[in-house]
Amino acid sequence: MTGAEGMTHEASIATSARASRRDEHETWLLHHRADRRQVAIVGAYVMLLFAMVLVPLCRNVLCLALACWLSFLNSVVIHNQMHKGIFKSRALNRAFRCVISFGSLYPASANIASHNLVHHHFDDDGQDDWAAPDISAFRWPLLNLIHFPNVAGPRTFAGVSRWARTTRQRDFRTQYYLEQAFAFGLTGALMLYDFWGTVFFVLVPQLWGARGILRINLIQHEGCDRTSEWNHSRNFVGRAFNWVMCNNGYHTIHHNRAGLHWSALDEVHRREVTPRIDPALDEGSMVVYLFRRFVLGRMHGKPADREVADGVSLASRSVRRAEAEADALTE
């Protein structure tokens, strides 16, 4: 076998191996079987919202609290869906985006502009992050956490609206306005059926999740070094937490390799991030961190990179931005 033939043979084996690994993860409907968890989250959340409107027995504090928690997870699913579509069918992905838009009362496609194309860039391209951690500047950190969505929300949707009006992506505009119509239309229909029931048991959870996901920008980036390749984000590495959160606690590797499916983030975080990040940015518990930072007001000093011999090869930020944009606009 010649050298060229050997290389071709090896490439064929590698391609077959990758295809085999893909087949292990896929189902007939989903790109990745782990996404059944995300579909279950959204399904449980939407059913609970309708149950609280239609079934008087479900109108209680426990159901409302559970709906608020599921609403936050619905926003996590929006984040993941807008990076990697769950379904193999493009039509199903677009329909699912309408459902999750209703769950948080904002169009899921807004994440393309606000998160994929702006937040993932930090300020490398001269465009300010609309939800940068320093846009709220109270002296007591807890007030910043509470107030942050009041500043980040209007900035974000002003930016998204500008982008929607000016982008050449007609498919984006069509889907964006469809999601708006579905989310607000269905919520309005429920209000016509039962105004106060919908306000307390649908609108409150919707807004809770939407505002909560904005606060994550503050929690995961405040006090970090956004010019660093490894210390730009704070991670929450608890296993139970990340099972529920679909691995969204691993934020550094998500920024560095936005194309990775969420189910792989824990493994790649341990391999690539842990040896290089300032250990203070790997938090074991979000609850402990929130109490220490936003109640006690304590924060570690500026993080420092750690040098390791077996350096991981990262593409330049400009290349990674281009890949994130391509992924965002092709679903």
Summary of the structure (lengths in Angstrom):
residues: 331
radius of gyration: 21.0
end to end distance: 41.6
largest distance: 76.1
contacts: 1016
relative contact order: 0.11
helix: 68%
strand: 2%
